[in-house]
Amino acid sequence: MTSKIPATVITGFLGAGKTTLIRNLLQNAGGRRIALIINEFGDVGVDAEILKGCGQEACTDDDIIELANGCICCTVADDFVPTMNKLLNRDTPLDHIIIETSGLALPQPLVRAFNWPEIKSRVTVDGVITVLDAKALSEGRFADDEEAIAAQRAADPNVDHENPIQELFEDQLNCADMVILNKTDLLSAVELAEVTNILKPQIRKGCTLVPTQQGAIDPAILLGTNAGAEDDLENRKSNHEMEGVEQHDHDDFNTFIVELNGAQNKDSLLQRIARTIEQHDILRLKGFSVVVGSQARLLIQAVGPRVNSYFDRAWHAGETQRTQLVVIGEKSMDQAAITAQLQG
């Protein structure tokens, strides 16, 4: 039986360095015949033009396919599956397929598509790679230009998910076999250590965190992970899927609000939340907080043991500034004890 063709999914926000990573990969392909599927928006495929200019025999113009009809995870049946079939039915066999998603793409629906019968028998997901902008993360942002991501979303009429950038970030981490922390040359050693320490608790067990500069990484590290991600979806759940238990069987779960008095110390609050989640049956916690020394409100999102936060906007003039946390968990959880612990 012929071995399945390995496919690598590369995801990450606009500007993180996905294209540079792929370009470096092609320049060091070692003779592999690689096909690229690039998920671009609009009429001008900038990424495709850059990659076509790499001049590598391992990836000719005919090996590059651009999907410009919108976010790939929303057009799986219409665009992605037919494109895969077209690649697989070519006379010249491929050694590897690279799929560069847009920054808006949810990785899980794309990985799930590899279970379509006509694909599953011939291709396997060798690995899901998430590329992050180390400099942006060190400055409290998910991407270098978050407004550009918002514009990207607005320009795509086919996007059928409205996930906040925080949830997109979490979903990309939840699905990854390897997280590439790119642009580390723009950070000091102290800043890199801080970003790394923040990221490590957020990536799932078995996922590798690799620092890079200008997307340079040995293909031997990037390719050949043999993850078989399409058979491991249970360990790659999206935010929506992890919230599913709450949505599908409300009788078994309870939701309540905890209010905290006064402005909070950010670090102390997040540590208190993490300890509370660890000690009680809390499935999800989310909310906003007033923070000492800041005129912006702190958005807090916790799924399982992972607690994430960022300042999403300034408090509006005349708006009541208060800290409210929504707690979701099993009915058996001790609401009084949780409330007391969160209030400190």
C-alpha positions as CSV (number, residue, x, y, z in Angstrom):
1,M,0.0,0.0,0.0
2,T,1.3,3.4,-0.9
3,S,2.2,5.6,2.0
4,K,0.0,8.6,2.7
5,I,1.3,12.1,1.6
6,P,2.1,14.2,4.7
7,A,0.5,17.6,4.9
8,T,1.6,20.4,7.2
9,V,-0.9,23.1,8.2
10,I,0.7,26.5,9.1
11,T,-1.5,28.9,10.9
12,G,-1.0,32.2,12.7
13,F,-2.1,35.8,12.6
14,L,-1.3,38.3,9.8
15,G,2.3,39.4,10.1
16,A,3.5,36.6,12.3
17,G,5.9,35.4,9.7
18,K,4.1,32.4,8.1
19,T,5.2,33.3,4.5
20,T,8.8,33.9,5.6
21,L,8.8,30.5,7.3
22,I,7.5,28.8,4.2
23,R,10.0,30.6,2.0
24,N,12.9,29.4,4.2
25,L,11.4,25.9,4.1
26,L,11.4,25.9,0.3
27,Q,14.9,27.2,0.1
28,N,16.0,24.2,2.2
29,A,13.6,21.6,0.8
30,G,16.3,19.1,0.1
31,G,14.8,18.0,-3.2
32,R,11.3,17.3,-1.8
33,R,8.5,18.0,-4.3
34,I,6.2,20.3,-2.3
35,A,2.8,21.7,-3.2
36,L,1.5,24.9,-1.5
37,I,-2.1,25.8,-0.8
38,I,-2.3,29.5,0.2
39,N,-5.4,31.0,1.7
40,E,-5.4,34.6,0.7
41,F,-8.1,37.3,0.5
42,G,-9.0,39.7,-2.2
43,D,-7.9,39.8,-5.8
44,V,-4.1,40.2,-5.2
45,G,-2.4,37.2,-3.7
46,V,0.7,38.9,-2.2
47,D,1.9,35.7,-0.5
48,A,1.6,33.6,-3.6
49,E,3.6,36.1,-5.6
50,I,6.4,36.2,-3.0
51,L,6.6,32.4,-2.9
52,K,6.5,32.1,-6.7
53,G,9.6,34.2,-6.8
54,C,11.6,31.9,-4.6
55,G,12.9,30.1,-7.7
56,Q,13.1,26.7,-6.1
57,E,12.8,23.5,-8.2
58,A,11.1,21.9,-5.3
59,C,8.1,24.2,-5.7
60,T,7.2,25.5,-9.2
61,D,4.5,27.9,-10.1
62,D,2.3,25.0,-10.9
63,D,2.7,23.6,-7.4
64,I,1.2,26.7,-5.8
65,I,-2.6,27.0,-5.5
66,E,-4.2,30.1,-4.1
67,L,-7.6,30.0,-2.4
68,A,-8.9,33.5,-2.5
69,N,-12.6,32.9,-1.8
70,G,-12.4,33.6,1.9
71,C,-11.4,32.0,5.1
72,I,-10.4,28.4,4.4
73,C,-12.2,26.9,7.4
74,C,-15.5,28.4,6.2
75,T,-15.1,27.1,2.6
76,V,-13.8,23.6,3.2
77,A,-16.4,21.8,1.0
78,D,-16.4,24.4,-1.8
79,D,-12.7,25.1,-2.1
80,F,-10.3,23.0,0.1
81,V,-11.6,19.5,-0.7
82,P,-11.7,20.0,-4.5
83,T,-8.3,21.6,-4.4
84,M,-6.8,18.6,-2.5
85,N,-8.4,16.2,-5.0
86,K,-6.9,18.1,-7.8
87,L,-3.4,17.9,-6.2
88,L,-3.8,14.2,-5.4
89,N,-4.9,13.3,-9.0
90,R,-1.9,14.9,-10.7
91,D,0.5,12.7,-12.7
92,T,3.6,13.8,-10.8
93,P,3.5,12.5,-7.2
94,L,4.1,14.9,-4.3
95,D,6.4,14.5,-1.3
96,H,4.6,17.0,0.9
97,I,1.7,19.5,1.0
98,I,2.0,22.8,2.9
99,I,-1.2,24.7,3.7
100,E,-0.9,28.3,4.8
101,T,-4.1,29.4,6.4
102,S,-5.2,33.0,6.9
103,G,-5.0,34.5,10.3
104,L,-8.8,34.2,10.7
105,A,-8.9,30.4,10.1
106,L,-10.0,28.0,12.8
107,P,-7.5,25.1,12.5
108,Q,-9.9,22.4,13.8
109,P,-12.4,22.4,10.9
110,L,-9.6,22.2,8.4
111,V,-7.9,19.3,10.2
112,R,-11.3,17.6,10.4
113,A,-11.6,17.9,6.6
114,F,-8.8,15.4,6.3
115,N,-11.2,12.8,7.5
116,W,-13.2,13.1,4.3
117,P,-13.0,9.6,2.7
118,E,-11.4,10.8,-0.6
119,I,-8.7,12.6,1.4
120,K,-8.2,10.4,4.4
121,S,-7.0,7.4,2.4
122,R,-4.3,9.3,0.7
123,V,-3.2,12.2,3.0
124,T,-2.4,12.6,6.7
125,V,-1.8,15.8,8.7
126,D,1.9,15.5,9.5
127,G,1.6,18.5,11.9
128,V,-0.2,21.7,12.7
129,I,2.3,24.6,13.1
130,T,1.2,27.9,14.8
131,V,3.4,30.9,14.1
132,L,3.4,33.7,16.7
133,D,4.8,37.2,16.7
134,A,7.1,37.3,19.8
135,K,7.5,41.1,19.7
136,A,3.7,41.7,19.6
137,L,3.1,39.2,22.5
138,S,5.8,40.9,24.6
139,E,3.8,44.2,24.1
140,G,0.5,42.7,25.1
141,R,-0.9,42.2,21.6
142,F,-1.7,39.0,19.7
143,A,-0.5,40.5,16.4
144,D,1.6,43.4,15.2
145,D,-1.4,45.1,13.6
146,E,-4.7,43.9,15.1
147,E,-6.6,46.5,13.1
148,A,-5.4,44.8,9.9
149,I,-6.9,41.6,11.2
150,A,-10.2,43.3,11.8
151,A,-10.1,44.7,8.3
152,Q,-9.3,41.3,7.0
153,R,-12.4,39.9,8.7
154,A,-14.5,42.7,7.3
155,A,-13.3,42.1,3.8
156,D,-14.3,38.4,3.8
157,P,-18.1,38.0,3.3
158,N,-17.7,34.2,3.7
159,V,-16.5,34.2,7.3
160,D,-19.2,32.4,9.3
161,H,-17.5,32.6,12.7
162,E,-17.2,35.7,14.8
163,N,-14.6,34.5,17.3
164,P,-12.8,37.3,19.1
165,I,-9.1,37.5,18.4
166,Q,-8.5,36.1,21.9
167,E,-10.4,32.9,21.1
168,L,-8.8,32.6,17.6
169,F,-5.4,32.8,19.4
170,E,-6.4,30.1,21.8
171,D,-7.8,27.8,19.1
172,Q,-4.6,28.1,17.1
173,L,-2.6,27.1,20.2
174,N,-5.1,24.3,21.1
175,C,-4.6,22.6,17.7
176,A,-0.9,23.0,17.4
177,D,1.8,20.3,17.4
178,M,4.5,22.9,17.3
179,V,4.4,26.6,18.2
180,I,6.9,28.8,16.4
181,L,7.8,31.9,18.4
182,N,9.1,34.1,15.6
183,K,10.9,37.5,15.7
184,T,12.7,36.6,18.9
185,D,15.6,38.7,17.6
186,L,13.5,41.8,18.4
187,L,13.4,40.8,22.1
188,S,15.8,41.1,24.9
189,A,16.7,37.9,26.8
190,V,14.5,39.0,29.7
191,E,11.5,39.8,27.4
192,L,11.9,36.4,25.6
193,A,11.9,34.6,28.9
194,E,8.8,36.4,30.0
195,V,6.9,35.6,26.8
196,T,8.0,32.0,26.9
197,N,6.8,31.6,30.5
198,I,3.4,33.0,29.6
199,L,3.0,30.8,26.6
200,K,4.2,27.5,28.0
201,P,1.1,27.0,30.3
202,Q,-1.2,27.8,27.3
203,I,0.0,25.2,24.9
204,R,-1.3,21.7,25.1
205,K,0.6,18.7,26.4
206,G,3.0,17.3,23.7
207,C,3.2,20.6,21.8
208,T,6.7,21.9,21.2
209,L,7.6,25.6,21.5
210,V,10.4,26.6,19.2
211,P,12.0,30.2,19.1
212,T,13.0,31.4,15.7
213,Q,14.4,34.5,14.0
214,Q,13.0,35.6,10.6
215,G,11.3,32.2,10.2
216,A,14.5,30.3,9.9
217,I,14.1,26.6,11.0
218,D,15.6,23.3,9.9
219,P,13.0,21.5,7.7
220,A,13.9,18.3,9.7
221,I,12.3,20.0,12.7
222,L,9.3,21.3,10.9
223,L,8.4,18.3,8.8
224,G,8.1,14.7,9.6
225,T,6.4,15.0,13.0
226,N,3.9,12.2,12.0
227,A,1.3,13.8,14.3
228,G,-1.7,12.2,12.5
229,A,-3.7,15.2,13.7
230,E,-6.9,14.2,11.9
231,D,-7.1,11.2,14.3
232,D,-6.4,13.3,17.4
233,L,-9.3,15.8,17.3
234,E,-10.4,15.0,20.8
235,N,-7.2,16.6,22.1
236,R,-7.5,19.7,19.8
237,K,-10.8,21.1,20.8
238,S,-11.8,24.7,20.0
239,N,-13.3,27.2,22.5
240,H,-16.7,26.5,21.0
241,E,-16.3,22.7,21.4
242,M,-15.1,23.1,25.0
243,E,-18.1,25.3,25.8
244,G,-20.4,22.6,24.2
245,V,-21.0,20.7,27.4
246,E,-22.5,23.9,28.9
247,Q,-24.6,24.5,25.8
248,H,-25.9,21.0,25.2
249,D,-26.9,20.0,28.8
250,H,-27.8,23.0,30.9
251,D,-29.3,20.9,33.7
252,D,-26.0,19.5,34.8
253,F,-24.2,22.9,34.9
254,N,-24.5,26.1,36.8
255,T,-23.5,29.7,36.1
256,F,-23.1,32.6,38.6
257,I,-21.5,36.0,38.8
258,V,-18.9,37.1,41.3
259,E,-18.4,40.8,41.9
260,L,-15.2,42.2,43.4
261,N,-14.9,45.5,45.1
262,G,-12.5,48.2,44.1
263,A,-9.6,48.1,41.6
264,Q,-7.6,44.9,41.5
265,N,-3.9,44.2,41.3
266,K,-3.7,42.3,38.0
267,D,-1.1,39.7,39.0
268,S,-2.7,39.0,42.3
269,L,-6.2,38.6,40.7
270,L,-5.0,36.3,37.9
271,Q,-3.1,34.1,40.5
272,R,-6.2,34.0,42.6
273,I,-8.4,32.9,39.7
274,A,-5.9,30.2,38.7
275,R,-5.8,28.8,42.2
276,T,-9.6,28.9,42.4
277,I,-10.0,27.0,39.1
278,E,-7.5,24.4,40.2
279,Q,-9.3,23.7,43.5
280,H,-12.9,23.7,42.3
281,D,-15.0,22.2,39.4
282,I,-14.8,25.3,37.2
283,L,-15.1,24.6,33.5
284,R,-15.0,28.2,32.3
285,L,-14.5,31.7,33.8
286,K,-14.7,35.0,31.9
287,G,-15.3,38.6,32.7
288,F,-13.8,42.1,33.1
289,S,-11.8,43.8,35.9
290,V,-10.8,47.3,37.0
291,V,-7.0,47.2,37.5
292,V,-4.9,49.4,39.7
293,G,-3.0,52.1,37.7
294,S,-4.9,51.4,34.4
295,Q,-7.6,53.4,32.6
296,A,-8.4,50.3,30.5
297,R,-10.6,47.3,31.5
298,L,-8.9,43.9,31.7
299,L,-10.7,41.1,29.8
300,I,-10.2,37.7,31.4
301,Q,-10.8,34.4,29.7
302,A,-10.2,31.0,31.4
303,V,-10.8,27.6,29.9
304,G,-9.8,24.7,32.1
305,P,-6.5,25.6,33.8
306,R,-5.5,28.2,31.2
307,V,-6.1,31.8,32.3
308,N,-5.6,34.5,29.7
309,S,-6.1,38.3,29.9
310,Y,-5.5,41.5,28.0
311,F,-6.7,45.1,28.1
312,D,-9.4,45.3,25.4
313,R,-10.4,49.0,25.6
314,A,-10.5,52.1,27.8
315,W,-13.4,52.5,30.2
316,H,-16.0,54.8,28.6
317,A,-16.8,58.2,30.1
318,G,-19.6,57.7,32.5
319,E,-19.3,53.9,32.5
320,T,-19.5,52.2,35.8
321,Q,-16.1,50.6,36.4
322,R,-16.5,47.3,38.2
323,T,-15.1,43.8,38.3
324,Q,-17.4,41.0,37.3
325,L,-16.5,37.4,36.8
326,V,-18.9,34.8,35.3
327,V,-18.2,31.3,36.6
328,I,-19.4,28.2,34.8
329,G,-19.1,24.7,36.3
330,E,-20.8,21.6,37.4
331,K,-23.8,21.9,39.7
332,S,-21.8,20.2,42.5
333,M,-19.3,23.1,42.7
334,D,-19.2,25.0,46.0
335,Q,-20.5,28.5,44.9
336,A,-19.9,30.1,48.3
337,A,-16.3,28.8,48.6
338,I,-15.5,29.9,45.0
339,T,-17.0,33.3,45.6
340,A,-15.1,33.8,48.9
341,Q,-11.8,32.7,47.3
342,L,-12.2,34.9,44.2
343,Q,-13.0,37.9,46.4
344,G,-9.9,37.2,48.5
